Amino acid sequence: MSTIERDVTAATLQEALRKKEEELEALRVRLAEWEAGYAAAPKRDVSFTSVSGREVDPLYTPVNREGAEGHDEALGLPGEYPFTRGPYSTMYRTRLWTMRQFAGFATAEETNQRYHYLLKNGQTGLSVAFDFPTLMGYDSDHPRSLGEVGVCGVAISSLADMETLFDGIPLDQVSVSMTINGPAIILFCFYVAAAEKQGVSPDQLRGTVQNDILKEYQAQHAWVYPPEPALRAIVDMFEWCSEHAPKYNPISISGYHIREAGATASQELAFTLRNGFEYVERGIARGLDVDDFAPRLSFFFDIHNDFFEEIAKLRAARRIWARRLKEVYGARNPASWRLRTHCQTAGVTLTAQQPENNIVRVAYQALAAVLGGTQSLHTNSMDETLALPTEKAVRIALRTQQILAHETGVPNSIDPLAGSYYLETLTDELEAEAEEIFREIDEVGGVVPGIEAGWFQKEIAHSALRQQEEMEAGSRVIVGVNGFTDGSEDKITIETLRIDRSVEGRQRASMAELRASRDDEAVQRTLSALTEGARTGANLVPLILDCARAYCTLYEIRFAMEEVFGSYREPVFF
């Protein structure tokens, strides 16, 4: 470029900036006049804040984003860095989001029947809910499981149960998500071994195991081992899956439970992504190439009631993740920069009072998830605050997604709200708030020291308290709870699912039969090898797979590692 051409280009740019400033100044004058009239007008007697407590301005214009650096670059195009507008270039015009329903109850046989029902009714992926003993790594016949077997999810105590759970369901064709954390590596191995029984190799498997232990210490509390050995097991899965199960997501880094515990949108965003960075750093420290495992890291976000805030949260998450993976961790593969997420509508927003209202809440939340660009979605059933959902409630929840996908026209345009002054300002604000929280986490020493000091737990508790106080004071209306009540709130007005109390006895009998029929020598040999591998630092996945194939039980495998790792006991923080 010649000197003359450079001078012309500089002059043109300077003139464009001058015109933009003149336009902004004219807008400021008009806004001042508008604001004078707005200030004099009567307002509704409510607090104009988001669910997270953020003050919401009455109007958003280009002035709100004045000085935003690289606006167009920060927005980009769908499927291009920094992925603000979506992780894929064609989004729902090529493929709709995966429609999942979180399902599991009683025994593997009964849940298998529910899965076949869901697939017959158009569900495109399965999501496994385990009962509480399974979540904590206990067998159904363990004394600590008494009264809880099959109550809040399906009881899975061995490979035999996992085989039954997916009987007649081709695991090379159906994507399966499993919500399990403390003993996740064990349930994953049961799943891989069950697939082998079907003749399906690990490289054909698609799906996700949640396996996010950091958020358990921060919010949900379903842990087994202390942080360091738990993180080791997760990186073992990164390593093994990158070689043997490249289509499978070995972790779903979850903000859902952080938000359900009372966090704000910005806390959910920041804590989740910072946990994700911690997993990346652990993988790199193991010697793994970030591009060998980062493309299979997936996320899981809560979609709460504040419509625009939730959309902005997903857009900000993609932008932050892309920038960090590229600029801080040196990922070269664009697939490593691309944040892919599952979303679930907010269980904490469901009410036992006037439960039919939950159908409406869920529909709006589902719309926000889709406008935010989710890859997978679970819609809660209206009765889930009362019990596990009935088939009717599940069908309504699934139909909510199908109506959204096929009748509303919403999936036709990619990121249709882009350019909204309000939405773009919210996206910028959430990104800035997340970066500030990252700095606070660094100041307390990082994620694990923050957990051990109770910092995360206290931050979430403070936010939960504020929201509860707002609800009790009536400054935030919950329809059917503290406003618009009609006298029906003291009685259950819909049918609920009841778990047959014979489930526990049947499960115990099944386990007794398993223990009597398996090869005891193989059980002891594989468990001893696992304990030794835990002690020496071997990758745990092949060793646990051998245990699973020998029909060792969940608790037997858990205990074989616990002899080396110990168990986690949370300090008292409050």
N, C-alpha and C positions, 0 to 999 in steps of 0.2 A: 504494500500500500504506500502510495506517494505521500509526501508531506501535505500537499494540497488536499488529498482525499482524507487524510487523518484530520485535518483542520475542519473540513466540511462535516465529517461524522461527529466530531466533538461539538461543533456549533449546533447541529441538528439535535443532539442529545440534550444540550443545554437549553435549547428552546422548548423541547418537550417537557423537561423538568420545570421550566418557568410556567408553562401553561398548566401543568398539573398543580403547582402551588397556587396559582390564581384560582383554579377551580375549587381547591380545598378551602381557600380563604373565603370565597363566595359562599361555599357550603356552611362554613363556620358562622357567617353572618346570618344566614337563613336559619340555622339551628338555634342560634341565640334567640331569635324572634319566636321560633316554635316552642322552645323551652319555657319562655315567659308565659305563653298561653297554657302550656301543659301544667306549669307550677300552680296556676290560678284555678285550674279545674279540679272538681272533687274526685277523690279516688276511692276504690273499694278498700275496706278496712282489713287488709290482709298483708302479710309479709311477702314482698316481691323478691324471694330468694329461691335458689334451686334446692333440691332435696339435700344437696351437700352443704348448703348454707351460703352459697355464693350469691352476692348481690347481682340482680339482673337489671340492667339499664332499661329504660322505657323504649329506647330506640337505638338501633345500630346502623352506622353509616360508614363510608370510607374513612372518616376521621378516626374511628375506633382502631383502625389498622394502620394509621399513619405512622410511618417509620418502621413498619414490619420489614425486616430484611429479606430480600429475595422472595417476594410473595409468590411469583409464578413458579420459581424453582422449588419453593416449599410445597406447592400444590402438585406440580408435575402432572403426569397423565396416568391413567390406570395401567397397572402392570409395569410401570417404570419407577426408578428411584426418584423420590423416597417413598413411593407407594401410598401417599396420603389418600389418593382417590381409589385405592383398591389394589390387592396383591396380584391380580391377573388382568390382562389387557381387555378381555371380553366379558369377564365376570359372568353374570347370570344369563347373558345372551348365548353363551356356550353351554353352561351347565348350572342348574339351580343349586342352591345350597343343599347339603345333606340334611334330611329331615329325620331327627332322632327323637325317641321318647325314652327317658330314663326308666327302666323297668327291671323288676326283680322282686320276688316275694316267695316265702315258703320254701319248697324244695326245688331242686333243679328240674324235676319233671313238670311241675306246675308253671314255672317260669318259661320253660321251653314251649309250652302250649301258648303262653301269652306272646312270645316272640313270633311264632307262626301266625298268630292272629294279627299282629302289627304289620308283618311283612305282607300278608294278604290284603291289608287295608291301605297299602301304598307307602308304608315307611321304607326309607331307603338305606338305613343304617341302624344298628342295634347299640344300645348303651346300657351296660350292666350295673345294676344297683345291688350291692352286697349287704348282707345283714351285719349287725354290729360285731358279733364275734369274729366274722371273717375279716372285717375292717381292722380289727385289732390283732389278728393272727392266731385266733383260738379255734380249735376244732369244735364241732357241734356237741361233742360229748365231754368237753372240758367243763369242770365245775363252774368256771366263771361265765360260761355261756348260758347257764340256767335261766329260762324265762325269756331269752332274747333270740332264740334260733328261728330264723325265717321271718321275723317280725317286721323289720324295716328294710328288708332286701332278701336276696336269695342266699341260702347257706351253701357255701362251697368249701369243702374240707379236704378234697383230694382230686387227683386227676379223674377218678371215676365220676365225681360230681360234674366236673367240667365237660367230660364226654357227653353226659346226659343233657347238660344245659344246651349244647349245640347239636344235639341229635337231629339229623335231617336238614341242617342249615349249612350250606356249602361255604366254608370259611375262606375259600379262594375267590368268592364272589360277593360276600357280604362284609362290609366294613364294620368292625366292632370296637366300641369304646368301653373301657373298663375303669370305673371310678374306685380306685384303690391306691393307697399311699404307703403306709408303714410296711406292710408285707407285699408291696407291689411286685417286686422281682419274683416272688414265689408264684403269685397268681398268673403273672406273665408266662412263667415256665409251664404251668398247668395248661395254659392256652396253647402254647406252641406244641406241647406234647399231644394235646387233643387234636390239633390240626394234623399232626403226623399220623394219628390213628385214622384220619380221613384220607390220607395220602396226599396231603397238602404240605408242601415244603415251606420253611420260614420266609423264603424270598417271594412267596406269593401272598403273604398276609398283608392286609391293609387295615388300619385302625390306629387306636391310641390307648395307651395305659396312662392314667393320670400321673402317678409316680412323683408328685411334687411334694417332697417332705418339708421344705422350708416353710411353706404356708401352713402346714400342720402345726409346727411349733408357734407360728404367729397367730393362728386363728382357730383352726378346727380341732386340733388336739388328738388326732387318730395316728399316733406314732407307735413305734416299737423300739428302735435303737437310738442311741445318742446321735447328734448331728454328723460327726465325722464319719463313722462307719456307714451311716445311712447315705451320705453323699458319695462315699466310695461305691456302694451298690448301684447307685444311679449312673455313675460314670462307667461302671462295668457294663450296664445295659447300653449306653451310648456306643461303647466300643464293640460289643457283640452285634448289635443291630446294624451298625454301619457296614459290617462285613456280611452278616447272614440274613438280615431282614430289612433291606434298604427302603422298602415301601412303608414300613411301620414306624409310627411315631413313638419313641420310647419314653416320652414325657409330655404332659400337657400342663404347662406352667400356668397356675390357676390364680386368678384374682377373685373368682366367684365366692369362695368361702371367706376371703378377706372382707369383701363387701357385705356378705350376709352377716358377718360378725359386727358390723356397724361402721365400717370405714366409709369415707367420702369417695367420690369418683376419682379425685386426684390421688388420694392415698391408695386406692385399688390399682390405679394405673402405675404409680411409682413403685409400690411394694412388689407388684407382679413383675415389672420389667427388671427391677434391681435383682430380684430372685433369679430371673432369666440370665442376667449378666453373670451372676455367681456360678450358675451351672456351666456357662460358656468358659469361664475362667478355670473351673475345675477340670473341664475336658482338656483345655489347652495345657494345664499343668501336668496332666497325665501323659502328655506327648502326642495327643491327637491333633490332626490338622483340623482347624475350625470348619473348613469346608467339607470335611468328611462326616460331621455330625450335625452342624447347625441347620442344614436344610430340613431335617426331620424333627426339629424342635417345634412344638405347636403350643397354642395358648388357649385359655378358657376364661372368658369374661362374663360377669353378671350384667344383665340388662335391667336396670332399675326403672322407676317411674318417670324420671325427668327426661323427657323425650330427646331434646336437642343435646343435652349434656352427654347422654349415652352415645349418640352418634359421633359427637366430637371426640369422645374418649377413644373410640376405636380408630379414628383417623389419626389422632395424636400418637397412639401406641405404635402404629405402623411406621410413622415418621421417625420416632425416637429410636426404635429398634434398628431400622435401616441405617441410620446415621452411625449408631454405636458399633454395629457389626462391621461396617465398612471402614470407619475412620479410627476406631479404637482397637478392634480385635483383628483387623487386617483381612477380613473375609474377601475373597475375590469373586466367588460365585454369587451372582445375583439371587439365587435361590436361598442363600444364607441370609441375605438382607430382608427377604420377604417374610413378614409376620403373617402367619395363617392362624385363624382362631375359630374355635367353637364358642357359641354363646348359649346361655340358658336364661330364660326369664326369671325374675327375682322371686325366689321362694319366700323371702322375708316380707314381701309386699302382700302376700296372700292373707286373707282374713277368714277366720272361722265364722264371723258374723256376715250374713248375707253372702254366702259363698258364690252365688251365681255372678256377683260383681267381679270375681276373679277372672272370668272368661274375658271380660272387657279389658281388664288390666293387662292380661297376657297378650291380647291382640295388639294393643298399642306398643307393648315392649317388643313383641316380635317384629313389628313394623320398624322400630328403631334399630333393631339388630340388622335387618336386611338393608336399610338405608345406610347403616354404618359399614356394610360390606362383609358380613360374617360368611364363613365357609360351611358352617354346620350350625344347626339350631335345635334346641330342645324347648318346647313350650310346656309349661307346667299345667297340670290338670287342676280344675277348680276345687277339688276336694283334698288336695295334698296337705293342707294345714290340719286336716282332721284325721287322715289315715292314708295308707297307700291307695292309689287311684283305682276306681272301678273301670271296667272296660268302656262304659259309656263316657266317663270323664276323659279317659285317654283318647277316645275317638274324637271328641269335640276339640281337644287340644291339637291333635294331628290335623283335623279339618281346618283349624285356624291357619296353620301354615299353608295348607293346600289352597285355601281361598286367597291368601296373600300372594301365592305364587302364580295362580292361574286366572284370577278374576280381577285383580286390582290394577294391573299394568305397571306396578311398581318395579318389577325386575327388568323392564324393557330398557331403561336408561341407566347408565353407569354413574353412580355418585350424583344423582340429580340435584342435590342441595348445594353442591359446590358453588362457591361464589357468594353465598348468603353472607351478608355482613355479620349477622349474629353467629352463624355456625363457624365461620372462619375465625372470628374473634375468640369464640369458646375453644376452638382447637388450639389456637396460639396460647391462650391462658392456661389450659390444662397441660400443655407441653412445658410451659415455663414453671408451673407449680410442681410438676414432676421433677424437673431438673433441680429445683430448690430442695425437694425431699431427698433426692440422690445425695446432695451435699450434706444434709443432716445425717443420713445413714453413714456416710464416710466419716463424719465427725465422731460417731459413736463406735467406730472401728470396723464397720462393715456389717454384713448380714448376720453371720453367726454370733459375733460379739453382741450385736443388737438384740438378738433373740435371747441370749444367755443373760443379758441385763434387763430383759423385760421391756425394752424400748418400744418395739412394735406392738406388743400387747397393750401397753398403756396408751399409745397413740390411738389405737382402734377403740379402746374403752372410752376415751374422752369423746370421740366422735359419736359413738353409740349413745352415750349419756345425753349429749346435746339433742339428738334426734328424738329420744324418748321424752325429754323434757318439753320439746316443742309440741309433740303429740298430746301429752297430758295437759298442757296449758291451752290447747285448742288453737295455737297459732299455726299449726299445720293440720289441715282437715284430712282425715281418713274416712272415706265415705262408708257409712254403715257401722263405724266404730265410735268416732267422736263427733259425727255429724251425719245428718240425714238418716237417723235411725227410725225404725218403724215398729218396734216391739217384738220383732222376730229373732232378735239377736241372742236370746237365752236358750234357744233350742235348735237342734240340728234339723235342717229342712230338706236335706238331700240324703240319698242312700250312700252308705260308705262300705268299703271293703273290710271284711273281718277275716283274720287269719285263723284257720283251724288249729286249735291248740294241740291237736295230735301230731303236728309237724315235727315237734322236737323228738317225740318218741320214735317216729318213723326214721328220722335222720340218725338217731342213736343206733337203731337196729341196723341200718344200712352200713354204718361205720363198723359195727361189731362184725358184720359179715365180711367187710373188706379186710379187717385185721386178721380174720381167721383164714382167709383164702390167699393172701399174698405171700411172697417169698421172704421170710424173716431175715435170712442171711443177706439178701440183696438190700433190704432196708437198712440193716446195721452197717453194711459196707459203704453204701452211698452216703449215709449220714455222717459216718466217721471221716470220709473223704472231704465232705463239705466243711466240717469243723476244722480240719487241717488246712484246707484251702483258705478259710477265713483268717486263720492264724498267719499263713505265709504270704498273703497278698495276692493269691491267684484270682483270676476273673471268676466270679461266682456263678455266672449264668450256666456254663456247661455242667458244673457240679450240681446245681439245683435241678437242671433238666434230668440228670441221672436219677436224682431222688424222686422226681415226679414220675418218671417211667417205672420206677420200682414201687409206686403207689405209697410212698411215704406221705404222711398227712401234713396239713398246713402247720399245725403246732409243732410237730416233730422237726420239720425243716426250720421253722422259726427258732426253736430252742437250740438246734445244732449250731446256729450262728450266734445265738445269745450267749452261749458259753464263752465265746471270745469277745463279742462286742459289748456285752452287758445290755441293760434296758434303760430307757430314758425316764427320768423323774423330773418334772418341771419344778424349778424353785418357786417359792412364794414371793410374788411381786407386789401384792396389794395389801 
